[in-house]
Amino acid sequence: MYIHRPDGQNEELGSGHVPLDRERILGTALEVLNEVGLKDLSMRKIADKLQVKTASLYYHVKDKEELMQLLSDRICRGMAWPEPSLAWQEQIYQWAEQLRKVLLSYRDAVELFNQTIARGSERLVQIEKLYHLLVSAGFPDIHIPWIAAILKNYVFGFVAENVQLMTIANNQYDSYENMSAHYEQFYEQLPEDTFPNMIRLASYTTKTDWEKEFHFGLSVLIDGLKDKR
């Protein structure tokens, strides 16, 4: 079935005769992203899932570049912000944990954000709120974009490593625990005269407590920022 657009063209309706719109396209695109990953995400696959022709999407989304911008904006919508009455250090902890949670909710989310520049309202609002947090904490204006980038890059890097290791573990070792045991044994068999510290620290290196490590890294950053105000 089709609906008639003002320009005289017919627009195909999706399954269940629900009119196609940008919101529906983005919701479906996120589903496809989680199924196939960013590399294989395409307008055709989104259209197939919606049961419409690919050309129908381009009335709402110009191209894949715009789609990626819109998806990063849509993902930002899930961010919950800490209570502004909290100490700035606690607000940063909660902000970072929320960002980490949101990024872990979508496949290849870090790569998606790294391949796009913030232009959508939702993503810009997140940056504005982080800037406001840092302004309220008393940091100099010149340092605020730098600090925001340091914090963002820490969260992005941590999530990317977490996802990469879990993917390797699931694909090659069935579980993270099995991969940890394999590499702990590998490190412990290294030549002791050349790798004494790698051998001694093998159990710590291979058995990561993601929560504790994430908060430890944040605490190091926050402690370092205290003297920069």
C-alpha positions, 0 to 999 in steps of 0.5 A: 500500500502507498500514501500520497505525498504533497509532491505527488509521489507515492510513499510505501507503507511498511508492515501493518500499514504503519506510515513510514517516518524518520522515528520508525526508520531510526528505531529499525536501524538500531535493531539492524545495527545490533544484528549486523554491526556498523560495517554491514548496516545499510539502507537496504537492510533497514528497508528489508526489515521495514518491508519497504523499498529502499528508495522510500527511506531517502525521503526521510534520511538523505544518505548513510552519513545522515543516518549515522548522525541521526543514530548517534543522536537517538542513542544520546536520548537514553542518557540520564543525568545526575542530580545537579545538587551532587558534588561535581565529582559524583556527577562526573562518576554518574555521567560516565557510568550512564554514558558507558551503559548507553554505549554498551547497549548498542553494537559498535556504538563507540565506532558510530560516535567516533565516525560522526561529529556532534550536530544533532540536538540530543547529542549537543545537549549532552555536551552542553550539560557536561560543559555546564557541569564543568563550569559549575565546578569552577574549571577555567573556560579554556580547559573545559573542552579539553577536560570534556574530551579527556573524560569522553575519550576515557569512557569511549576507550574503556567501552571499546576495549571491553567490547573487543575483549568480550567479542574475542572471548565469545568467538574464540573461547566460548566465554571470558573466563575461558579466555582469561584462564588460557592467557593466565596459563600462557603468561605464567609459562613465559621465561621468568628472567625476561618477564618476571612482572608479567608472570607475577601479575598474570592473574590481575592482567587476565581477570579484569573486574570491569566495574572496579577498573572503570571506577579506578580510572575515573578516580585517577582522572578526577583526582588529577582534575582537582588541582586544575580549577 
